[in-house]
Amino acid sequence: MDCCAPSNNTEAIKTECPSCGEKGKNVQLITLKSLLKSSAIEIIEPENSYVFCSNPACSIVYFSGNYSQTFVENDIKVQVYQKNQSTDVPVCYCFDWTRERLLQSVGSDPKPAEQIKSHVQAGRCGCEVNNPQGACCLGNVNVFLRGLKEV
C-alpha cells in the first residue's frame, strides 16, 4: 500500500474525538501497531477502527471509532508533530525533517519539500508506519514552510 495514496476505507465510525470534539482522521491499524508502546499494543482491540486526533490542545492521539479505547501521547513511541511544538519534533517522519532542520534549510536548494516529494515518488516513504497521523507528511511540511513565509 502506498502511504501517500488516499485510503479507500469507507467504514462508518465516529470521528469526533471523545475529549475535544474535533473531527479526527481514520488511521490504519498498522500505524498504531508501529507507533504505540508495547504496553498500549497489548490492549489494542484489532477489530476496532481507529482515528487520529490532531488537536494540539487535546491529550488524545488515537481513539477507537466506538469510543471504547483512547491512547494519549505517553502511549506513543515518538513525539507527535501536531501536539508538540518543540523544534526537534519531526514534521516529516520518514526522512527526519524536524522543525529545526526545516528552519535551517530556508533558502537552500533543493528545497526540502522537493526532496521529500522525490523520495515519495520513488516509493521510499513509509508514512503509515512512521507518522502518527498515518498519512503522508508532505502536507505538514508544506504548511510549516508556508507559515515561515508569513512571519
Number of C-alpha atoms within 10 A of each C-alpha: 7 15 20 18 9 9 13 6 10 7 9 8 15 18 22 18 25 19 12 13 12 14 16 20 17 25 22 18 19 12 19 28 16 17 20 22 15 13 9 17 16 10 9 18 13 13 8 16 21 28 28 25 29 22 17 14 10 17 17 22 25 28 27 25 21 13 18 10 15 21 18 15 17 14 19 20 13 17 17 21 24 19 18 14 12 13 14 15 21 26 27 25 22 20 18 13 21 19 21 14 16 22 14 10 15 13 9 9 9 9 13 22 19 12 12 20 16 13 14 20 10 9 12 15 23 20 23 25 21 22 25 28 26 24 24 23 30 20 13 16 21 14 11 15 18 11 10 12 8 6 5
